[in-house]
Amino acid sequence: MSAPGDTIRLDKWLWHARFFKSRSLAAGIVSGGKVRVDGTPVSKPARNVGPGNVLTFVQGDAVRVVKILGCGVRRGPAPEAQALYDDMSPERVARPPAPKYEGKGRPTGKDRRDMTTKGPFPLE
């Protein structure tokens, strides 16, 4: 862990805390404008963050909200990384990928068309 006054680059912290597999992926998410620090949108990976900051960012298909507890000195094992933050994310709603077709074979052409127009996330 680090002292309370320490700060670290945002992309480096996201990588240290094991939210992203590589630092370049973390920098890409920040550069894409998908990260907020204390509610303010951030687009520069070099933005300094430290203990007490609240991060809101997109990871996969979920929105994560975490409070930074420490900066860390390396990208260590998962238990060490989990000690760097407090997860305040809302509960995720479990949704099966395609409940109608679980283990029942391949959908027909009509079924696939219906899935794209009537599903929870219709394609444009």
DSSP file (Angstrom, degrees, kcal/mol; ACC not computed):
  #  RESIDUE AA STRUCTURE BP1 BP2  ACC     N-H-->O    O-->H-N    N-H-->O    O-->H-N    TCO  KAPPA ALPHA  PHI   PSI    X-CA   Y-CA   Z-CA
    1    1 A M              0   0    0      0, 0.0     2,-0.3     0, 0.0    69,-0.1   0.000 360.0 360.0 360.0 171.1    0.0    0.0    0.0
    2    2 A S        -     0   0    0      1,-0.1    71,-0.0     4,-0.1     0, 0.0  -0.763 360.0 -83.4-125.1 169.2    1.0    3.6   -0.3
    3    3 A A    >   -     0   0    0     -2,-0.3     3,-1.6     1,-0.1    68,-0.2  -0.339  43.1-111.5 -70.0 154.2    0.9    6.7    1.9
    4    4 A P  T 3  S+     0   0    0      0, 0.0    -1,-0.1     0, 0.0    -2,-0.0   0.751 114.4  55.3 -61.0 -25.8   -2.4    8.7    1.9
    5    5 A G  T 3  S+     0   0    0     45,-0.1    -2,-0.0     2,-0.0     2,-0.0   0.517  85.4 109.7 -86.6  -4.5   -0.8   11.7    0.0
    6    6 A D    <   -     0   0    0     -3,-1.6     2,-0.3     1,-0.0    -4,-0.1  -0.323  47.3-167.0 -72.9 152.7    0.4    9.6   -2.9
    7    7 A T        -     0   0    0     43,-0.1     2,-0.3    -2,-0.0    43,-0.2  -0.918   3.2-170.1-132.9 163.5   -1.0    9.8   -6.4
    8    8 A I  E     -A   49   0A   0     41,-2.3    41,-2.6    -2,-0.3     5,-0.0  -0.978  37.2 -83.8-149.8 154.7   -0.7    7.7   -9.5
    9    9 A R  E  >  -A   48   0A   0     -2,-0.3     4,-2.4    39,-0.2    39,-0.2  -0.327  38.5-126.3 -60.4 143.5   -1.6    7.9  -13.2
   10   10 A L  H  > S+     0   0    0     37,-1.9     4,-2.4    35,-0.5     5,-0.2   0.916 108.2  47.8 -60.8 -46.6   -5.2    6.8  -13.8
   11   11 A D  H  > S+     0   0    0     34,-1.7     4,-1.6     1,-0.2    -1,-0.2   0.883 112.6  50.0 -64.4 -36.8   -4.3    4.3  -16.5
   12   12 A K  H  > S+     0   0    0     33,-0.3     4,-2.9     2,-0.2    -1,-0.2   0.895 110.1  50.1 -67.9 -40.0   -1.6    2.8  -14.3
   13   13 A W  H  X S+     0   0    0     -4,-2.4     4,-2.7     2,-0.2    -2,-0.2   0.927 108.6  51.7 -65.7 -43.4   -3.9    2.5  -11.3
   14   14 A L  H  <>S+     0   0    0     -4,-2.4     5,-2.3     1,-0.2     6,-0.9   0.861 114.0  45.2 -59.9 -35.1   -6.6    0.7  -13.4
   15   15 A W  H ><5S+     0   0    0     -4,-1.6     3,-1.4    -5,-0.2    -2,-0.2   0.911 112.2  50.3 -73.8 -44.6   -3.9   -1.7  -14.5
   16   16 A H  H 3<5S+     0   0    0     -4,-2.9    60,-0.2     1,-0.3    -2,-0.2   0.891 109.0  52.2 -59.0 -40.5   -2.5   -2.2  -11.0
   17   17 A A  T 3<5S-     0   0    0     -4,-2.7    -1,-0.3    -5,-0.2    -2,-0.2   0.413 114.9-120.9 -80.4   3.1   -6.0   -2.9   -9.6
   18   18 A R  T < 5S+     0   0    0     -3,-1.4    -3,-0.2     2,-0.2    -2,-0.1   0.793  74.1 129.3  64.5  33.8   -6.4   -5.5  -12.4
   19   19 A F  S   <S+     0   0    0     -5,-2.3     2,-0.3     1,-0.2    -4,-0.2   0.758  76.7  32.6 -81.9 -26.4   -9.5   -4.0  -14.0
   20   20 A F  S    S-     0   0    0     -6,-0.9    -1,-0.2     1,-0.1    -2,-0.2  -0.971  76.3-132.0-132.5 147.4   -7.7   -4.3  -17.4
   21   21 A K  S    S+     0   0    0     -2,-0.3     2,-0.3    -3,-0.1    -1,-0.1   0.798  90.7  22.9 -68.6 -31.3   -5.3   -6.8  -18.7
   22   22 A S  S  > S-     0   0    0      1,-0.1     4,-1.7    -4,-0.0     5,-0.1  -0.930  73.6-122.4-135.5 159.8   -2.8   -4.3  -20.1
   23   23 A R  H  > S+     0   0    0     -2,-0.3     4,-2.6     1,-0.2     5,-0.2   0.838 112.6  58.0 -69.5 -32.0   -2.0   -0.7  -19.4
   24   24 A S  H  > S+     0   0    0      2,-0.2     4,-2.0     1,-0.2    -1,-0.2   0.862 104.4  51.2 -68.7 -33.8   -2.7    0.2  -23.0
   25   25 A L  H  > S+     0   0    0      2,-0.2     4,-1.9     1,-0.2    -1,-0.2   0.917 111.1  48.6 -64.6 -42.3   -6.3   -1.1  -22.7
   26   26 A A  H  X S+     0   0    0     -4,-1.7     4,-2.1     1,-0.2    -2,-0.2   0.915 111.2  49.6 -62.9 -43.1   -6.7    1.0  -19.6
   27   27 A A  H  X S+     0   0    0     -4,-2.6     4,-2.9     1,-0.2    -1,-0.2   0.867 108.5  54.4 -64.5 -35.9   -5.4    4.0  -21.4
   28   28 A G  H  X S+     0   0    0     -4,-2.0     4,-1.7     2,-0.2    -1,-0.2   0.888 107.7  48.8 -65.3 -39.8   -7.7    3.4  -24.3
   29   29 A I  H  <>S+     0   0    0     -4,-1.9     5,-1.8     2,-0.2    -2,-0.2   0.912 114.3  46.0 -65.2 -42.7  -10.8    3.3  -22.1
   30   30 A V  H ><5S+     0   0    0     -4,-2.1     3,-1.7     1,-0.2     5,-0.3   0.933 112.7  49.5 -66.1 -45.5   -9.7    6.6  -20.4
   31   31 A S  H 3<5S+     0   0    0     -4,-2.9    -1,-0.2     1,-0.3    -2,-0.2   0.809 103.1  62.5 -63.8 -29.4   -8.9    8.2  -23.8
   32   32 A G  T 3<5S-     0   0    0     -4,-1.7    -1,-0.3    -5,-0.2    -2,-0.2   0.490 115.5-114.9 -75.0  -2.4  -12.3    7.1  -25.1
   33   33 A G  T < 5S+     0   0    0     -3,-1.7    -3,-0.2     9,-0.2    -2,-0.1   0.740  79.9 125.5  78.0  23.2  -14.0    9.3  -22.5
   34   34 A K      < +     0   0    0     -5,-1.8    24,-1.0    24,-0.1     2,-0.4   0.157  52.9  80.1-100.8  19.0  -15.5    6.3  -20.6
   35   35 A V  E     -BC  42  57B   0      7,-0.6     7,-2.5    -5,-0.3     2,-0.4  -0.978  55.0-168.0-128.1 138.9  -14.1    7.2  -17.2
   36   36 A R  E     -BC  41  56B   0     20,-2.6    20,-2.3    -2,-0.4     2,-0.6  -0.986   7.8-157.0-123.3 137.4  -15.2    9.7  -14.6
   37   37 A V  E >  S-BC  40  55B   0      3,-2.5     3,-1.9    -2,-0.4    18,-0.2  -0.964  84.4 -18.8-113.4 116.7  -13.2   10.8  -11.6
   38   38 A D  T 3  S-     0   0    0     16,-3.5    -1,-0.2    -2,-0.6    17,-0.1   0.853 130.2 -52.3  52.8  38.4  -15.4   12.1   -8.8
   39   39 A G  T 3  S+     0   0    0     15,-0.4    -1,-0.3     1,-0.2    16,-0.1   0.356 114.5 115.8  85.0  -5.4  -18.2   12.6  -11.4
   40   40 A T  E <  S-B   37   0B   0     -3,-1.9    -3,-2.5     1,-0.0    -1,-0.2  -0.858  70.2-118.3-100.2 125.8  -16.0   14.6  -13.8
   41   41 A P  E     -B   36   0B   0      0, 0.0     2,-0.4     0, 0.0    -5,-0.2  -0.354  30.6-160.3 -61.7 139.8  -15.4   13.0  -17.3
   42   42 A V  E     +B   35   0B   0     -7,-2.5    -7,-0.6     1,-0.1    -9,-0.2  -0.967  23.8 171.0-124.8 137.6  -11.7   12.4  -17.9
   43   43 A S        +     0   0    0     -2,-0.4    -1,-0.1   -10,-0.1     3,-0.0   0.327  58.1  83.9-126.5   5.0  -10.0   11.8  -21.3
   44   44 A K    >   -     0   0    0      1,-0.1     3,-1.7   -11,-0.0   -34,-0.2  -0.944  60.1-155.2-114.8 120.7   -6.3   11.9  -20.3
   45   45 A P  T 3  S+     0   0    0      0, 0.0   -34,-1.7     0, 0.0   -35,-0.5   0.732  93.0  65.9 -62.4 -21.3   -4.7    8.7  -19.1
   46   46 A A  T 3   +     0   0    0    -37,-0.2     2,-0.1   -36,-0.2   -19,-0.0   0.406  69.9 127.8 -83.0   3.6   -2.0   10.8  -17.2
   47   47 A R    <   -     0   0    0     -3,-1.7   -37,-1.9   -38,-0.1     2,-0.3  -0.422  61.8-124.9 -61.1 128.6   -4.7   12.2  -14.8
   48   48 A N  E     +A    9   0A   0    -39,-0.2     2,-0.3    -2,-0.1   -39,-0.2  -0.591  32.7 178.8 -80.3 136.2   -3.4   11.7  -11.3
   49   49 A V  E     +A    8   0A   0    -41,-2.6   -41,-2.3    -2,-0.3     3,-0.0  -0.917   2.5 169.6-130.8 159.3   -5.7    9.9   -8.8
   50   50 A G    >   -     0   0    0     -2,-0.3     3,-2.0   -43,-0.2    18,-0.3  -0.892  45.5 -39.4-154.9-176.6   -5.3    8.9   -5.2
   51   51 A P  T 3  S+     0   0    0      0, 0.0    18,-0.2     0, 0.0     3,-0.1  -0.257 121.0  30.7 -55.7 135.3   -7.0    7.6   -2.2
   52   52 A G  T 3  S+     0   0    0     16,-2.9     2,-0.1     1,-0.4    17,-0.1   0.084  86.9 122.9 102.5 -22.6  -10.5    9.0   -1.7
   53   53 A N    <   -     0   0    0     -3,-2.0    15,-2.9    15,-0.1     2,-0.5  -0.456  53.6-142.5 -71.7 145.2  -11.2    9.5   -5.5
   54   54 A V  E     - D   0  67B   0     13,-0.2   -16,-3.5    -2,-0.1   -15,-0.4  -0.954  15.1-159.7-110.6 124.1  -14.3    7.7   -6.8
   55   55 A L  E     -CD  37  66B   0     11,-3.1    11,-2.5    -2,-0.5     2,-0.4  -0.849   9.4-171.3-105.5 137.7  -14.0    6.2  -10.3
   56   56 A T  E     +CD  36  65B   0    -20,-2.3   -20,-2.6    -2,-0.4     2,-0.3  -0.994  25.2 148.0-125.1 123.0  -16.9    5.4  -12.6
   57   57 A F  E     -CD  35  64B   0      7,-2.3     7,-3.4    -2,-0.4     2,-0.5  -0.971  46.3-104.9-152.3 164.2  -16.0    3.5  -15.8
   58   58 A V  E     + D   0  63B   0    -24,-1.0     2,-0.4    -2,-0.3     5,-0.2  -0.795  29.7 179.6 -94.4 130.7  -17.3    0.9  -18.2
   59   59 A Q  E >   - D   0  62B   0      3,-2.9     3,-1.8    -2,-0.5     2,-0.4  -0.921  65.5 -47.7-132.2 107.5  -15.8   -2.6  -18.1
   60   60 A G  T 3  S-     0   0    0     -2,-0.4    -2,-0.0     1,-0.2     0, 0.0  -0.574 121.5 -25.3  68.6-122.7  -17.2   -5.0  -20.6
   61   61 A D  T 3  S+     0   0    0     -2,-0.4     2,-0.3    -3,-0.1    -1,-0.2   0.233 124.1  84.7-105.3  12.7  -21.0   -4.6  -20.5
   62   62 A A  E <  S-D   59   0B   0     -3,-1.8    -3,-2.9    30,-0.0     2,-0.6  -0.839  71.7-131.4-116.7 151.9  -21.1   -3.4  -16.8
   63   63 A V  E     -D   58   0B   0     -2,-0.3     2,-0.4    -5,-0.2    -5,-0.2  -0.901  26.9-156.7 -98.8 125.0  -20.6    0.0  -15.2
   64   64 A R  E     -D   57   0B   0     -7,-3.4    -7,-2.3    -2,-0.6     2,-0.4  -0.844  11.4-170.1-105.9 139.5  -18.1   -0.1  -12.3
   65   65 A V  E     +D   56   0B   0     -2,-0.4    23,-3.0    -9,-0.2    24,-0.4  -0.982  18.2 168.3-126.9 116.7  -18.0    2.4   -9.4
   66   66 A V  E     -DE  55  87B   0    -11,-2.5   -11,-3.1    -2,-0.4     2,-0.5  -0.968  29.1-142.4-133.1 146.7  -15.0    2.1   -7.2
   67   67 A K  E     -DE  54  86B   0     19,-2.4    19,-2.3    -2,-0.4     2,-0.4  -0.931  28.5-124.3-105.9 128.2  -13.5    4.2   -4.4
   68   68 A I  E     + E   0  85B   0    -15,-2.9   -16,-2.9    -2,-0.5    17,-0.3  -0.563  32.2 172.1 -75.6 126.5   -9.7    4.2   -4.4
   69   69 A L        +     0   0    0     15,-3.1     2,-0.3    -2,-0.4    16,-0.2   0.669  66.9   0.3-103.3 -25.1   -8.2    3.2   -1.1
   70   70 A G        -     0   0    0     14,-1.6    -1,-0.3   -20,-0.1   -67,-0.1  -0.984  54.9-131.9-159.7 162.0   -4.5    3.0   -2.1
   71   71 A C        -     0   0    0     -2,-0.3    -1,-0.1   -68,-0.2   -55,-0.1   0.825  42.1-149.9 -89.8 -34.8   -2.2    3.6   -5.0
   72   72 A G        -     0   0    0      1,-0.1     3,-0.1     3,-0.0   -56,-0.1   0.127  15.0-125.8  79.2 157.9   -0.1    0.4   -4.9
   73   73 A V  S    S+     0   0    0      1,-0.2     2,-0.3   -57,-0.1    -1,-0.1   0.497  82.9  10.9-117.4 -10.7    3.5    0.0   -6.0
   74   74 A R  S    S-     0   0    0    -58,-0.1     2,-1.3     0, 0.0    -1,-0.2  -0.967  79.7 -96.3-157.0 169.4    3.1   -2.9   -8.4
   75   75 A R        +     0   0    0     -2,-0.3   -58,-0.1    -3,-0.1     3,-0.1  -0.743  63.4 166.2 -92.2  88.0    0.6   -5.0  -10.3
   76   76 A G        -     0   0    0     -2,-1.3     5,-0.1     1,-0.2     0, 0.0   0.013  39.0 -49.1 -91.9-164.2    0.5   -7.9   -7.8
   77   77 A P    >>  -     0   0    0      0, 0.0     4,-2.1     0, 0.0     3,-0.5  -0.149  62.9 -95.9 -66.0 165.5   -1.7  -10.8   -7.2
   78   78 A A  H 3> S+     0   0    0      1,-0.2     4,-2.7     2,-0.2     5,-0.2   0.861 121.8  53.3 -55.4 -44.1   -5.5  -10.4   -7.1
   79   79 A P  H 3> S+     0   0    0      0, 0.0     4,-0.8     0, 0.0    -1,-0.2   0.894 111.2  47.9 -61.4 -35.8   -5.8  -10.2   -3.3
   80   80 A E  H <4 S+     0   0    0     -3,-0.5     3,-0.4     1,-0.2     4,-0.2   0.896 112.7  48.8 -68.0 -39.7   -3.3   -7.4   -3.3
   81   81 A A  H >< S+     0   0    0     -4,-2.1     3,-1.6     1,-0.2     4,-0.2   0.880 106.4  56.1 -67.7 -38.2   -5.1   -5.6   -6.1
   82   82 A Q  H >< S+     0   0    0     -4,-2.7     3,-0.8     1,-0.3    -1,-0.2   0.708  97.8  63.7 -69.1 -18.8   -8.5   -5.9   -4.4
   83   83 A A  T 3< S+     0   0    0     -4,-0.8    -1,-0.3    -3,-0.4    -2,-0.2   0.577  90.1  69.8 -78.2  -8.9   -7.1   -4.1   -1.3
   84   84 A L  T <  S+     0   0    0     -3,-1.6   -15,-3.1    -4,-0.2   -14,-1.6   0.615 105.4  27.3 -83.5 -12.6   -6.6   -1.0   -3.5
   85   85 A Y  E <   -E   68   0B   0     -3,-0.8     2,-0.5   -17,-0.3   -17,-0.2  -0.953  63.0-131.8-148.0 162.9  -10.3   -0.2   -3.9
   86   86 A D  E     -E   67   0B   0    -19,-2.3   -19,-2.4    -2,-0.3     2,-0.6  -0.984  31.8-134.4-115.9 118.1  -13.8   -0.5   -2.4
   87   87 A D  E     +E   66   0B   0     -2,-0.5   -21,-0.2   -21,-0.2    -2,-0.0  -0.623  32.7 166.5 -79.3 117.4  -16.3   -1.7   -5.0
   88   88 A M        +     0   0    0    -23,-3.0   -22,-0.2    -2,-0.6    -1,-0.1   0.089  27.1 141.0-114.3  19.2  -19.5    0.4   -4.9
   89   89 A S        -     0   0    0    -24,-0.4   -25,-0.1     1,-0.1     3,-0.1  -0.280  57.6-107.0 -64.5 145.8  -20.9   -0.9   -8.2
   90   90 A P        -     0   0    0      0, 0.0    -1,-0.1     0, 0.0   -27,-0.1  -0.373  48.1 -85.2 -68.1 155.6  -24.7   -1.5   -8.4
   91   91 A E        -     0   0    0      1,-0.1     2,-0.3    -2,-0.0     0, 0.0  -0.357  44.8-124.6 -62.3 137.5  -25.8   -5.2   -8.4
   92   92 A R        -     0   0    0     -3,-0.1     2,-0.6    -2,-0.0    -1,-0.1  -0.671  16.2-127.4 -86.3 139.4  -25.7   -6.7  -11.8
   93   93 A V        -     0   0    0     -2,-0.3     2,-0.4     1,-0.0    -1,-0.0  -0.770  23.7-131.4 -86.5 119.4  -28.9   -8.3  -13.1
   94   94 A A        +     0   0    0     -2,-0.6    -1,-0.0     1,-0.0     0, 0.0  -0.571  31.7 176.4 -74.6 127.5  -28.2  -11.8  -14.3
   95   95 A R        -     0   0    0     -2,-0.4    -2,-0.0     3,-0.0    -1,-0.0  -0.991  29.5-123.4-135.1 124.0  -29.7  -12.4  -17.7
   96   96 A P        -     0   0    0      0, 0.0     6,-0.0     0, 0.0     0, 0.0  -0.377  22.5-125.4 -66.2 146.8  -29.3  -15.6  -19.6
   97   97 A P  S    S-     0   0    0      0, 0.0     0, 0.0     0, 0.0     0, 0.0   0.910  93.8 -10.4 -62.4 -44.8  -27.8  -15.1  -23.1
   98   98 A A    >   -     0   0    0      1,-0.1     3,-1.4     2,-0.0     4,-0.4  -0.569  67.1-178.2-154.1  82.8  -30.6  -16.8  -25.0
   99   99 A P  G >  S+     0   0    0      0, 0.0     3,-0.8     0, 0.0    -1,-0.1   0.783  80.1  60.3 -60.8 -29.0  -32.9  -18.7  -22.7
  100  100 A K  G 3  S+     0   0    0      1,-0.2    -2,-0.0     3,-0.0     0, 0.0   0.794 112.2  37.8 -68.5 -27.4  -35.1  -20.1  -25.5
  101  101 A Y  G X  S+     0   0    0     -3,-1.4     3,-1.3     2,-0.1     2,-0.7   0.228  73.8 138.8-113.0  13.9  -32.2  -21.9  -27.1
  102  102 A E  T <  S-     0   0    0     -3,-0.8     0, 0.0    -4,-0.4     0, 0.0  -0.473  93.5 -21.7 -64.4 108.0  -30.2  -23.2  -24.1
  103  103 A G  T 3  S+     0   0    0     -2,-0.7    -1,-0.3     1,-0.1     3,-0.1   0.628 112.6 108.1  70.1  14.7  -29.2  -26.7  -25.2
  104  104 A K  S <  S-     0   0    0     -3,-1.3    -2,-0.1     1,-0.4     2,-0.1   0.145  81.4-108.2-111.5  19.6  -32.0  -27.0  -27.7
  105  105 A G        -     0   0    0     -4,-0.3    -1,-0.4     2,-0.0    -2,-0.1  -0.367  59.0 -23.2  91.3-169.8  -30.0  -26.7  -30.9
  106  106 A R        -     0   0    0     -2,-0.1     2,-0.1    -3,-0.1     0, 0.0  -0.604  63.7-118.9 -86.4 137.2  -29.6  -24.1  -33.5
  107  107 A P        -     0   0    0      0, 0.0    -1,-0.1     0, 0.0     2,-0.0  -0.374  29.7-114.7 -71.5 153.7  -32.2  -21.4  -34.1
  108  108 A T     >  -     0   0    0      1,-0.1     4,-2.2    -2,-0.1     5,-0.2  -0.278  31.3-100.0 -78.0 171.7  -34.0  -21.2  -37.4
  109  109 A G  H  > S+     0   0    0      1,-0.2     4,-2.2     2,-0.2     5,-0.2   0.898 125.2  50.5 -60.3 -41.7  -33.6  -18.2  -39.7
  110  110 A K  H  > S+     0   0    0      1,-0.2     4,-2.5     2,-0.2    -1,-0.2   0.907 108.8  52.2 -63.4 -41.6  -36.9  -16.8  -38.6
  111  111 A D  H  > S+     0   0    0      1,-0.2     4,-2.1     2,-0.2    -2,-0.2   0.899 109.0  49.9 -61.2 -40.7  -35.9  -17.2  -34.9
  112  112 A R  H  X S+     0   0    0     -4,-2.2     4,-1.6     2,-0.2    -1,-0.2   0.905 110.6  49.5 -65.6 -40.8  -32.7  -15.2  -35.6
  113  113 A R  H  X S+     0   0    0     -4,-2.2     4,-1.3     1,-0.2    -2,-0.2   0.912 110.8  50.5 -63.5 -41.1  -34.6  -12.4  -37.3
  114  114 A D  H  X S+     0   0    0     -4,-2.5     4,-2.9     1,-0.2     5,-0.3   0.877 106.6  55.2 -63.8 -37.5  -37.0  -12.3  -34.4
  115  115 A M  H  X S+     0   0    0     -4,-2.1     4,-1.1     1,-0.2    -1,-0.2   0.873 107.7  48.8 -63.7 -36.9  -34.1  -12.1  -31.9
  116  116 A T  H  < S+     0   0    0     -4,-1.6     7,-1.5     1,-0.2    -1,-0.2   0.765 121.7  33.6 -76.1 -24.6  -32.6   -9.0  -33.6
  117  117 A T  H  < S+     0   0    0     -4,-1.3    -2,-0.2     5,-0.2    -1,-0.2   0.761 128.3  32.4-100.5 -27.9  -35.9   -7.1  -33.7
  118  118 A K  H  < S+     0   0    0     -4,-2.9    -3,-0.2    -5,-0.2    -2,-0.2   0.451  91.6 109.4-109.7  -1.8  -37.6   -8.2  -30.5
  119  119 A G  S  < S-     0   0    0     -4,-1.1    -3,-0.0    -5,-0.3    -4,-0.0  -0.057  85.2 -99.4 -70.7 175.9  -34.7   -8.8  -28.2
  120  120 A P  S    S+     0   0    0      0, 0.0    -1,-0.1     0, 0.0    -4,-0.1   0.755 121.7  34.7 -68.3 -23.2  -33.8   -6.6  -25.2
  121  121 A F  S    S-     0   0    0      2,-0.0    -2,-0.1     0, 0.0    -3,-0.1  -0.686  86.6-160.2-129.5  78.1  -31.1   -4.8  -27.3
  122  122 A P        -     0   0    0      0, 0.0     2,-0.2     0, 0.0    -5,-0.2  -0.286  19.9-118.6 -63.3 142.9  -32.4   -4.6  -30.9
  123  123 A L              0   0    0     -7,-1.5    -4,-0.0     1,-0.1    -2,-0.0  -0.522 360.0 360.0 -78.9 147.4  -29.8   -4.0  -33.6
  124  124 A E              0   0    0     -2,-0.2    -1,-0.1     0, 0.0    -7,-0.0   0.456 360.0 360.0 -83.7 360.0  -30.0   -0.9  -35.7
